[in-house]
Amino acid sequence: VTSDSWWKTMKKFWKPGSVAPGVDVERDAKDGDAALIINNPRRNLSLKQQRILLPIYGSRRQILWALEKYRTVIIVGETGSGKTTQIPQYLHEAGWTAGNRSVVCTQPRRIAATTVAA
């Protein structure tokens, strides 16, 4: 499958409840052909130091306070700020997962939710 034919398949409108366009398209890469590329310019820092450098870290206390005070809290931030990865950790560290309770993080897009789950 060329990238051009894949793009034409993906441009089709997808009606909810029907098969999504592109799910039956063969991918160019075969098993074992894909490469994992990781770019972390801060890899020489400890995990704790990396977490502190994320933009969301400066709002940690305010987020925990808002979650204690209000029933619903919506957090909006730039991509890569640490919303999805750090807030569940903050809640766990604050004891919200004690007693077999769960922390659930929703995503506005299916692709984002699938990426986080992987």
A tleap script that builds the chain and sets N, CA, C and O, in Angstrom:
source leaprc.protein.ff14SB
mol = sequence {
  NVAL THR SER ASP SER TRP TRP LYS THR MET
  LYS LYS PHE TRP LYS PRO GLY SER VAL ALA
  PRO GLY VAL ASP VAL GLU ARG ASP ALA LYS
  ASP GLY ASP ALA ALA LEU ILE ILE ASN ASN
  PRO ARG ARG ASN LEU SER LEU LYS GLN GLN
  ARG ILE LEU LEU PRO ILE TYR GLY SER ARG
  ARG GLN ILE LEU TRP ALA LEU GLU LYS TYR
  ARG THR VAL ILE ILE VAL GLY GLU THR GLY
  SER GLY LYS THR THR GLN ILE PRO GLN TYR
  LEU HIE GLU ALA GLY TRP THR ALA GLY ASN
  ARG SER VAL VAL CYS THR GLN PRO ARG ARG
  ILE ALA ALA THR THR VAL ALA CALA
}
set mol.1.N position { 0.846 -1.176 0.000 }
set mol.1.CA position { 0.000 0.000 0.000 }
set mol.1.C position { 0.891 1.239 0.000 }
set mol.1.O position { 1.793 1.368 0.828 }
set mol.2.N position { 0.636 2.122 -0.913 }
set mol.2.CA position { 1.422 3.353 -0.935 }
set mol.2.C position { 0.801 4.348 0.017 }
set mol.2.O position { -0.369 4.226 0.382 }
set mol.3.N position { 1.584 5.337 0.422 }
set mol.3.CA position { 1.056 6.339 1.349 }
set mol.3.C position { -0.074 7.115 0.691 }
set mol.3.O position { -0.986 7.576 1.378 }
set mol.4.N position { -0.029 7.271 -0.652 }
set mol.4.CA position { -1.074 7.983 -1.364 }
set mol.4.C position { -2.402 7.241 -1.286 }
set mol.4.O position { -3.436 7.854 -1.022 }
set mol.5.N position { -2.388 5.918 -1.513 }
set mol.5.CA position { -3.630 5.146 -1.446 }
set mol.5.C position { -4.142 5.057 -0.009 }
set mol.5.O position { -5.351 5.041 0.223 }
set mol.6.N position { -3.217 5.000 0.956 }
set mol.6.CA position { -3.627 4.988 2.367 }
set mol.6.C position { -4.340 6.282 2.700 }
set mol.6.O position { -5.373 6.269 3.370 }
set mol.7.N position { -3.791 7.420 2.232 }
set mol.7.CA position { -4.391 8.721 2.528 }
set mol.7.C position { -5.775 8.824 1.912 }
set mol.7.O position { -6.688 9.354 2.545 }
set mol.8.N position { -5.955 8.328 0.683 }
set mol.8.CA position { -7.270 8.371 0.046 }
set mol.8.C position { -8.271 7.554 0.852 }
set mol.8.O position { -9.433 7.944 0.973 }
set mol.9.N position { -7.837 6.430 1.403 }
set mol.9.CA position { -8.710 5.599 2.237 }
set mol.9.C position { -9.093 6.337 3.506 }
set mol.9.O position { -10.247 6.281 3.932 }
set mol.10.N position { -8.135 7.032 4.116 }
set mol.10.CA position { -8.374 7.691 5.394 }
set mol.10.C position { -9.212 8.954 5.253 }
set mol.10.O position { -9.798 9.403 6.238 }
set mol.11.N position { -9.288 9.546 4.056 }
set mol.11.CA position { -10.057 10.773 3.871 }
set mol.11.C position { -11.559 10.515 3.840 }
set mol.11.O position { -12.344 11.459 3.936 }
set mol.12.N position { -11.971 9.272 3.710 }
set mol.12.CA position { -13.393 8.953 3.660 }
set mol.12.C position { -14.058 9.293 4.992 }
set mol.12.O position { -13.443 9.183 6.053 }
set mol.13.N position { -15.328 9.710 4.919 }
set mol.13.CA position { -16.072 9.997 6.148 }
set mol.13.C position { -16.395 8.681 6.845 }
set mol.13.O position { -16.802 7.709 6.209 }
set mol.14.N position { -16.211 8.668 8.138 }
set mol.14.CA position { -16.486 7.463 8.910 }
set mol.14.C position { -17.761 7.647 9.697 }
set mol.14.O position { -17.821 8.497 10.587 }
set mol.15.N position { -18.772 6.876 9.392 }
set mol.15.CA position { -20.035 6.912 10.100 }
set mol.15.C position { -19.914 6.017 11.323 }
set mol.15.O position { -19.623 4.829 11.183 }
set mol.16.N position { -20.133 6.560 12.534 }
set mol.16.CA position { -20.058 5.735 13.745 }
set mol.16.C position { -20.953 4.500 13.616 }
set mol.16.O position { -22.078 4.582 13.124 }
set mol.17.N position { -20.447 3.383 14.055 }
set mol.17.CA position { -21.176 2.127 13.970 }
set mol.17.C position { -20.782 1.305 12.756 }
set mol.17.O position { -21.112 0.123 12.661 }
set mol.18.N position { -20.067 1.943 11.817 }
set mol.18.CA position { -19.587 1.203 10.648 }
set mol.18.C position { -18.095 0.952 10.808 }
set mol.18.O position { -17.457 1.475 11.722 }
set mol.19.N position { -17.553 0.149 9.912 }
set mol.19.CA position { -16.129 -0.161 9.969 }
set mol.19.C position { -15.344 1.092 9.600 }
set mol.19.O position { -15.618 1.722 8.578 }
set mol.20.N position { -14.382 1.449 10.418 }
set mol.20.CA position { -13.580 2.647 10.175 }
set mol.20.C position { -12.750 2.482 8.915 }
set mol.20.O position { -12.229 1.397 8.659 }
set mol.21.N position { -12.618 3.546 8.119 }
set mol.21.CA position { -11.786 3.447 6.915 }
set mol.21.C position { -10.339 3.171 7.281 }
set mol.21.O position { -9.802 3.738 8.233 }
set mol.22.N position { -9.727 2.303 6.520 }
set mol.22.CA position { -8.314 2.028 6.739 }
set mol.22.C position { -8.031 0.841 7.626 }
set mol.22.O position { -6.885 0.395 7.679 }
set mol.23.N position { -9.029 0.297 8.337 }
set mol.23.CA position { -8.736 -0.811 9.235 }
set mol.23.C position { -8.413 -2.099 8.480 }
set mol.23.O position { -7.763 -2.995 9.019 }
set mol.24.N position { -8.868 -2.185 7.237 }
set mol.24.CA position { -8.589 -3.380 6.455 }
set mol.24.C position { -7.410 -3.180 5.500 }
set mol.24.O position { -7.119 -4.061 4.690 }
set mol.25.N position { -6.737 -2.048 5.583 }
set mol.25.CA position { -5.617 -1.737 4.701 }
set mol.25.C position { -4.352 -2.391 5.233 }
set mol.25.O position { -4.032 -2.276 6.416 }
set mol.26.N position { -3.636 -3.077 4.351 }
set mol.26.CA position { -2.359 -3.684 4.731 }
set mol.26.C position { -1.343 -2.578 4.980 }
set mol.26.O position { -1.302 -1.594 4.242 }
set mol.27.N position { -0.559 -2.725 5.971 }
set mol.27.CA position { 0.487 -1.748 6.263 }
set mol.27.C position { 1.763 -2.152 5.533 }
set mol.27.O position { 1.991 -3.335 5.283 }
set mol.28.N position { 2.587 -1.176 5.194 }
set mol.28.CA position { 3.835 -1.443 4.486 }
set mol.28.C position { 4.814 -2.246 5.335 }
set mol.28.O position { 5.467 -3.160 4.830 }
set mol.29.N position { 4.920 -1.914 6.615 }
set mol.29.CA position { 5.898 -2.578 7.481 }
set mol.29.C position { 5.391 -3.960 7.877 }
set mol.29.O position { 4.232 -4.129 8.256 }
set mol.30.N position { 6.265 -4.927 7.784 }
set mol.30.CA position { 5.934 -6.278 8.237 }
set mol.30.C position { 6.435 -6.422 9.670 }
set mol.30.O position { 7.212 -5.595 10.148 }
set mol.31.N position { 5.992 -7.466 10.348 }
set mol.31.CA position { 6.453 -7.699 11.720 }
set mol.31.C position { 7.972 -7.681 11.761 }
set mol.31.O position { 8.625 -8.338 10.950 }
set mol.32.N position { 8.526 -6.947 12.683 }
set mol.32.CA position { 9.967 -6.877 12.830 }
set mol.32.C position { 10.609 -5.771 12.006 }
set mol.32.O position { 11.786 -5.466 12.201 }
set mol.33.N position { 9.851 -5.156 11.076 }
set mol.33.CA position { 10.409 -4.094 10.240 }
set mol.33.C position { 10.353 -2.732 10.922 }
set mol.33.O position { 11.097 -1.827 10.546 }
set mol.34.N position { 9.501 -2.574 11.899 }
set mol.34.CA position { 9.322 -1.278 12.540 }
set mol.34.C position { 10.456 -1.016 13.527 }
set mol.34.O position { 10.995 -1.939 14.137 }
set mol.35.N position { 10.802 0.245 13.670 }
set mol.35.CA position { 11.862 0.629 14.593 }
set mol.35.C position { 11.280 1.534 15.668 }
set mol.35.O position { 10.435 2.383 15.384 }
set mol.36.N position { 11.722 1.353 16.871 }
set mol.36.CA position { 11.300 2.206 17.975 }
set mol.36.C position { 12.343 3.298 18.145 }
set mol.36.O position { 13.524 3.019 18.352 }
set mol.37.N position { 11.899 4.535 18.055 }
set mol.37.CA position { 12.810 5.669 18.194 }
set mol.37.C position { 12.398 6.450 19.430 }
set mol.37.O position { 11.252 6.884 19.542 }
set mol.38.N position { 13.321 6.628 20.348 }
set mol.38.CA position { 13.052 7.371 21.576 }
set mol.38.C position { 13.969 8.578 21.609 }
set mol.38.O position { 15.188 8.458 21.486 }
set mol.39.N position { 13.362 9.740 21.776 }
set mol.39.CA position { 14.140 10.964 21.870 }
set mol.39.C position { 13.861 11.600 23.221 }
set mol.39.O position { 12.774 12.132 23.444 }
set mol.40.N position { 14.810 11.550 24.103 }
set mol.40.CA position { 14.678 12.173 25.409 }
set mol.40.C position { 15.947 12.979 25.685 }
set mol.40.O position { 16.946 12.435 26.155 }
set mol.41.N position { 15.899 14.279 25.390 }
set mol.41.CA position { 17.093 15.087 25.611 }
set mol.41.C position { 17.475 15.200 27.092 }
set mol.41.O position { 18.576 15.647 27.414 }
set mol.42.N position { 16.584 14.802 27.980 }
set mol.42.CA position { 16.855 14.882 29.425 }
set mol.42.C position { 17.174 13.515 30.020 }
set mol.42.O position { 17.035 13.322 31.228 }
set mol.43.N position { 17.594 12.579 29.202 }
set mol.43.CA position { 17.840 11.217 29.676 }
set mol.43.C position { 18.938 11.128 30.726 }
set mol.43.O position { 19.014 10.144 31.461 }
set mol.44.N position { 19.785 12.140 30.803 }
set mol.44.CA position { 20.849 12.115 31.809 }
set mol.44.C position { 20.353 12.547 33.189 }
set mol.44.O position { 21.085 12.438 34.172 }
set mol.45.N position { 19.111 13.038 33.267 }
set mol.45.CA position { 18.535 13.437 34.557 }
set mol.45.C position { 17.779 12.269 35.178 }
set mol.45.O position { 17.347 11.357 34.473 }
set mol.46.N position { 17.621 12.300 36.495 }
set mol.46.CA position { 16.822 11.268 37.166 }
set mol.46.C position { 15.360 11.443 36.783 }
set mol.46.O position { 14.963 12.505 36.304 }
set mol.47.N position { 14.558 10.404 36.994 }
set mol.47.CA position { 13.136 10.474 36.687 }
set mol.47.C position { 12.466 11.588 37.492 }
set mol.47.O position { 11.620 12.313 36.969 }
set mol.48.N position { 12.843 11.723 38.754 }
set mol.48.CA position { 12.273 12.772 39.599 }
set mol.48.C position { 12.592 14.158 39.029 }
set mol.48.O position { 11.722 15.029 38.988 }
set mol.49.N position { 13.830 14.359 38.592 }
set mol.49.CA position { 14.206 15.644 38.006 }
set mol.49.C position { 13.443 15.909 36.715 }
set mol.49.O position { 13.041 17.042 36.452 }
set mol.50.N position { 13.243 14.879 35.917 }
set mol.50.CA position { 12.475 15.040 34.676 }
set mol.50.C position { 11.030 15.417 34.978 }
set mol.50.O position { 10.452 16.259 34.290 }
set mol.51.N position { 10.445 14.802 35.998 }
set mol.51.CA position { 9.059 15.113 36.374 }
set mol.51.C position { 8.932 16.563 36.837 }
set mol.51.O position { 7.955 17.237 36.512 }
set mol.52.N position { 9.907 17.037 37.587 }
set mol.52.CA position { 9.878 18.410 38.095 }
set mol.52.C position { 9.951 19.412 36.947 }
set mol.52.O position { 9.394 20.505 37.048 }
set mol.53.N position { 10.626 19.058 35.866 }
set mol.53.CA position { 10.786 19.963 34.730 }
set mol.53.C position { 9.539 20.060 33.846 }
set mol.53.O position { 9.454 20.961 33.012 }
set mol.54.N position { 8.576 19.155 34.011 }
set mol.54.CA position { 7.352 19.226 33.213 }
set mol.54.C position { 6.516 20.434 33.640 }
set mol.54.O position { 6.450 20.745 34.829 }
set mol.55.N position { 5.879 21.117 32.689 }
set mol.55.CA position { 5.090 22.313 33.018 }
set mol.55.C position { 3.991 22.080 34.062 }
set mol.55.O position { 3.679 22.985 34.836 }
set mol.56.N position { 3.406 20.892 34.092 }
set mol.56.CA position { 2.302 20.612 35.017 }
set mol.56.C position { 2.764 20.586 36.470 }
set mol.56.O position { 1.957 20.782 37.378 }
set mol.57.N position { 4.039 20.349 36.696 }
set mol.57.CA position { 4.545 20.213 38.061 }
set mol.57.C position { 4.294 21.462 38.905 }
set mol.57.O position { 4.001 21.356 40.096 }
set mol.58.N position { 4.404 22.622 38.307 }
set mol.58.CA position { 4.180 23.859 39.052 }
set mol.58.C position { 2.747 24.028 39.537 }
set mol.58.O position { 2.488 24.831 40.433 }
set mol.59.N position { 1.819 23.285 38.959 }
set mol.59.CA position { 0.407 23.369 39.341 }
set mol.59.C position { -0.042 22.194 40.193 }
set mol.59.O position { -1.236 22.055 40.462 }
set mol.60.N position { 0.876 21.353 40.621 }
set mol.60.CA position { 0.537 20.126 41.346 }
set mol.60.C position { -0.349 20.381 42.559 }
set mol.60.O position { -1.397 19.751 42.703 }
set mol.61.N position { 0.052 21.281 43.416 }
set mol.61.CA position { -0.724 21.543 44.642 }
set mol.61.C position { -2.103 22.115 44.328 }
set mol.61.O position { -3.087 21.736 44.963 }
set mol.62.N position { -2.186 23.026 43.353 }
set mol.62.CA position { -3.478 23.606 42.983 }
set mol.62.C position { -4.418 22.551 42.395 }
set mol.62.O position { -5.623 22.569 42.649 }
set mol.63.N position { -3.857 21.638 41.611 }
set mol.63.CA position { -4.674 20.574 41.022 }
set mol.63.C position { -5.220 19.661 42.115 }
set mol.63.O position { -6.410 19.346 42.124 }
set mol.64.N position { -4.368 19.240 43.025 }
set mol.64.CA position { -4.825 18.367 44.124 }
set mol.64.C position { -5.859 19.084 44.989 }
set mol.64.O position { -6.832 18.467 45.421 }
set mol.65.N position { -5.662 20.382 45.250 }
set mol.65.CA position { -6.629 21.150 46.032 }
set mol.65.C position { -7.974 21.214 45.315 }
set mol.65.O position { -9.018 21.003 45.932 }
set mol.66.N position { -7.952 21.510 43.996 }
set mol.66.CA position { -9.195 21.608 43.226 }
set mol.66.C position { -9.935 20.275 43.208 }
set mol.66.O position { -11.164 20.243 43.286 }
set mol.67.N position { -9.194 19.178 43.105 }
set mol.67.CA position { -9.832 17.862 43.102 }
set mol.67.C position { -10.452 17.514 44.450 }
set mol.67.O position { -11.452 16.797 44.506 }
set mol.68.N position { -9.870 18.012 45.528 }
set mol.68.CA position { -10.448 17.796 46.861 }
set mol.68.C position { -11.708 18.645 47.057 }
set mol.68.O position { -12.655 18.212 47.713 }
set mol.69.N position { -11.715 19.845 46.492 }
set mol.69.CA position { -12.790 20.802 46.726 }
set mol.69.C position { -13.978 20.632 45.789 }
set mol.69.O position { -15.124 20.789 46.208 }
set mol.70.N position { -13.715 20.312 44.521 }
set mol.70.CA position { -14.778 20.266 43.514 }
set mol.70.C position { -14.999 18.855 43.003 }
set mol.70.O position { -14.071 18.050 42.929 }
set mol.71.N position { -16.245 18.572 42.650 }
set mol.71.CA position { -16.604 17.249 42.161 }
set mol.71.C position { -16.052 16.979 40.760 }
set mol.71.O position { -15.662 15.854 40.446 }
set mol.72.N position { -16.021 18.005 39.930 }
set mol.72.CA position { -15.516 17.875 38.566 }
set mol.72.C position { -14.448 18.931 38.324 }
set mol.72.O position { -14.640 20.106 38.637 }
set mol.73.N position { -13.333 18.508 37.769 }
set mol.73.CA position { -12.248 19.429 37.435 }
set mol.73.C position { -11.805 19.106 36.015 }
set mol.73.O position { -11.513 17.954 35.693 }
set mol.74.N position { -11.758 20.119 35.178 }
set mol.74.CA position { -11.282 19.954 33.813 }
set mol.74.C position { -9.940 20.658 33.716 }
set mol.74.O position { -9.816 21.840 34.036 }
set mol.75.N position { -8.941 19.912 33.271 }
set mol.75.CA position { -7.588 20.456 33.175 }
set mol.75.C position { -7.215 20.557 31.703 }
set mol.75.O position { -7.281 19.577 30.961 }
set mol.76.N position { -6.823 21.754 31.298 }
set mol.76.CA position { -6.431 22.010 29.916 }
set mol.76.C position { -4.987 22.464 29.927 }
set mol.76.O position { -4.612 23.321 30.728 }
set mol.77.N position { -4.180 21.909 29.060 }
set mol.77.CA position { -2.781 22.301 28.976 }
set mol.77.C position { -2.186 21.903 27.651 }
set mol.77.O position { -2.778 21.131 26.896 }
set mol.78.N position { -1.031 22.425 27.374 }
set mol.78.CA position { -0.329 22.136 26.128 }
set mol.78.C position { 0.012 20.649 26.014 }
set mol.78.O position { 0.162 19.956 27.020 }
set mol.79.N position { 0.129 20.182 24.796 }
set mol.79.CA position { 0.600 18.822 24.540 }
set mol.79.C position { 2.004 18.673 25.119 }
set mol.79.O position { 2.872 19.518 24.899 }
set mol.80.N position { 2.212 17.597 25.856 }
set mol.80.CA position { 3.530 17.353 26.434 }
set mol.80.C position { 3.750 17.998 27.781 }
set mol.80.O position { 4.853 17.936 28.324 }
set mol.81.N position { 2.705 18.624 28.339 }
set mol.81.CA position { 2.869 19.295 29.628 }
set mol.81.C position { 2.854 18.334 30.807 }
set mol.81.O position { 3.272 18.698 31.907 }
set mol.82.N position { 2.374 17.103 30.592 }
set mol.82.CA position { 2.357 16.111 31.657 }
set mol.82.C position { 0.980 15.828 32.224 }
set mol.82.O position { 0.870 15.137 33.237 }
set mol.83.N position { -0.076 16.340 31.605 }
set mol.83.CA position { -1.432 16.143 32.124 }
set mol.83.C position { -1.779 14.664 32.269 }
set mol.83.O position { -2.211 14.224 33.335 }
set mol.84.N position { -1.591 13.912 31.215 }
set mol.84.CA position { -2.010 12.515 31.190 }
set mol.84.C position { -1.093 11.621 31.999 }
set mol.84.O position { -1.562 10.670 32.625 }
set mol.85.N position { 0.186 11.896 32.003 }
set mol.85.CA position { 1.122 11.014 32.690 }
set mol.85.C position { 1.315 11.378 34.151 }
set mol.85.O position { 1.511 10.492 34.983 }
set mol.86.N position { 1.265 12.649 34.479 }
set mol.86.CA position { 1.616 13.069 35.832 }
set mol.86.C position { 0.440 13.168 36.792 }
set mol.86.O position { 0.567 12.786 37.955 }
set mol.87.N position { -0.702 13.670 36.334 }
set mol.87.CA position { -1.832 13.849 37.258 }
set mol.87.C position { -2.267 12.525 37.880 }
set mol.87.O position { -2.499 12.495 39.089 }
set mol.88.N position { -2.394 11.421 37.124 }
set mol.88.CA position { -2.712 10.151 37.795 }
set mol.88.C position { -1.649 9.756 38.833 }
set mol.88.O position { -1.974 9.179 39.871 }
set mol.89.N position { -0.386 10.069 38.547 }
set mol.89.CA position { 0.657 9.770 39.534 }
set mol.89.C position { 0.511 10.648 40.772 }
set mol.89.O position { 0.699 10.174 41.893 }
set mol.90.N position { 0.177 11.927 40.577 }
set mol.90.CA position { -0.034 12.811 41.728 }
set mol.90.C position { -1.166 12.287 42.600 }
set mol.90.O position { -1.069 12.296 43.828 }
set mol.91.N position { -2.240 11.830 41.960 }
set mol.91.CA position { -3.381 11.294 42.711 }
set mol.91.C position { -3.004 10.019 43.455 }
set mol.91.O position { -3.407 9.817 44.600 }
set mol.92.N position { -2.241 9.173 42.806 }
set mol.92.CA position { -1.786 7.944 43.470 }
set mol.92.C position { -0.911 8.294 44.676 }
set mol.92.O position { -1.093 7.738 45.758 }
set mol.93.N position { 0.022 9.200 44.492 }
set mol.93.CA position { 0.919 9.600 45.581 }
set mol.93.C position { 0.166 10.277 46.726 }
set mol.93.O position { 0.598 10.221 47.877 }
set mol.94.N position { -0.970 10.920 46.403 }
set mol.94.CA position { -1.780 11.577 47.430 }
set mol.94.C position { -2.751 10.615 48.110 }
set mol.94.O position { -3.508 11.026 48.990 }
set mol.95.N position { -2.741 9.332 47.714 }
set mol.95.CA position { -3.567 8.332 48.381 }
set mol.95.C position { -4.918 8.078 47.751 }
set mol.95.O position { -5.737 7.378 48.345 }
set mol.96.N position { -5.183 8.609 46.588 }
set mol.96.CA position { -6.485 8.440 45.947 }
set mol.96.C position { -6.724 7.020 45.456 }
set mol.96.O position { -7.870 6.657 45.190 }
set mol.97.N position { -5.696 6.218 45.328 }
set mol.97.CA position { -5.879 4.841 44.850 }
set mol.97.C position { -5.900 3.838 45.995 }
set mol.97.O position { -5.942 2.629 45.765 }
set mol.98.N position { -5.870 4.335 47.224 }
set mol.98.CA position { -5.930 3.433 48.386 }
set mol.98.C position { -7.300 2.763 48.428 }
set mol.98.O position { -8.284 3.308 47.928 }
set mol.99.N position { -7.352 1.602 49.017 }
set mol.99.CA position { -8.626 0.897 49.149 }
set mol.99.C position { -9.167 0.394 47.828 }
set mol.99.O position { -10.381 0.324 47.641 }
set mol.100.N position { -8.276 0.041 46.904 }
set mol.100.CA position { -8.669 -0.527 45.616 }
set mol.100.C position { -9.457 0.449 44.745 }
set mol.100.O position { -10.244 0.018 43.903 }
set mol.101.N position { -9.261 1.757 44.931 }
set mol.101.CA position { -9.919 2.759 44.089 }
set mol.101.C position { -9.072 2.986 42.837 }
set mol.101.O position { -7.866 2.740 42.833 }
set mol.102.N position { -9.722 3.457 41.784 }
set mol.102.CA position { -9.042 3.680 40.505 }
set mol.102.C position { -9.026 5.152 40.141 }
set mol.102.O position { -9.901 5.920 40.542 }
set mol.103.N position { -8.026 5.526 39.384 }
set mol.103.CA position { -7.952 6.855 38.782 }
set mol.103.C position { -8.102 6.643 37.285 }
set mol.103.O position { -7.375 5.846 36.693 }
set mol.104.N position { -9.038 7.349 36.672 }
set mol.104.CA position { -9.317 7.188 35.255 }
set mol.104.C position { -9.007 8.496 34.542 }
set mol.104.O position { -9.399 9.572 34.993 }
set mol.105.N position { -8.312 8.391 33.443 }
set mol.105.CA position { -7.941 9.552 32.648 }
set mol.105.C position { -8.618 9.431 31.293 }
set mol.105.O position { -8.367 8.468 30.568 }
set mol.106.N position { -9.467 10.383 30.935 }
set mol.106.CA position { -10.140 10.328 29.636 }
set mol.106.C position { -9.373 11.166 28.622 }
set mol.106.O position { -8.647 12.093 28.979 }
set mol.107.N position { -9.548 10.824 27.367 }
set mol.107.CA position { -8.879 11.532 26.276 }
set mol.107.C position { -9.932 11.997 25.280 }
set mol.107.O position { -10.917 11.296 25.050 }
set mol.108.N position { -9.734 13.178 24.683 }
set mol.108.CA position { -10.728 13.663 23.730 }
set mol.108.C position { -10.705 12.938 22.395 }
set mol.108.O position { -11.673 13.017 21.638 }
set mol.109.N position { -9.638 12.245 22.093 }
set mol.109.CA position { -9.528 11.553 20.819 }
set mol.109.C position { -9.172 10.091 21.049 }
set mol.109.O position { -8.407 9.756 21.954 }
set mol.110.N position { -9.738 9.235 20.218 }
set mol.110.CA position { -9.495 7.793 20.342 }
set mol.110.C position { -8.010 7.478 20.184 }
set mol.110.O position { -7.476 6.648 20.919 }
set mol.111.N position { -7.338 8.126 19.239 }
set mol.111.CA position { -5.912 7.845 19.023 }
set mol.111.C position { -5.105 8.176 20.254 }
set mol.111.O position { -4.209 7.419 20.626 }
set mol.112.N position { -5.405 9.298 20.899 }
set mol.112.CA position { -4.672 9.682 22.098 }
set mol.112.C position { -4.880 8.651 23.203 }
set mol.112.O position { -3.928 8.277 23.888 }
set mol.113.N position { -6.113 8.191 23.379 }
set mol.113.CA position { -6.390 7.213 24.433 }
set mol.113.C position { -5.676 5.893 24.150 }
set mol.113.O position { -5.159 5.257 25.069 }
set mol.114.N position { -5.645 5.485 22.896 }
set mol.114.CA position { -4.962 4.247 22.526 }
set mol.114.C position { -3.456 4.371 22.775 }
set mol.114.O position { -2.822 3.425 23.243 }
set mol.115.N position { -2.894 5.524 22.465 }
set mol.115.CA position { -1.465 5.761 22.650 }
set mol.115.C position { -1.108 5.707 24.131 }
set mol.115.O position { -0.103 5.101 24.503 }
set mol.116.N position { -1.915 6.329 24.975 }
set mol.116.CA position { -1.648 6.336 26.406 }
set mol.116.C position { -1.750 4.931 26.977 }
set mol.116.O position { -0.961 4.555 27.844 }
set mol.117.N position { -2.715 4.150 26.498 }
set mol.117.CA position { -2.914 2.797 26.999 }
set mol.117.C position { -1.764 1.876 26.629 }
set mol.117.O position { -1.491 0.909 27.341 }
set mol.118.N position { -1.099 2.160 25.541 }
set mol.118.CA position { -0.001 1.307 25.083 }
set mol.118.C position { 1.217 1.597 25.867 }
set mol.118.O position { 2.259 0.983 25.637 }
savepdb mol mol.pdb
quit
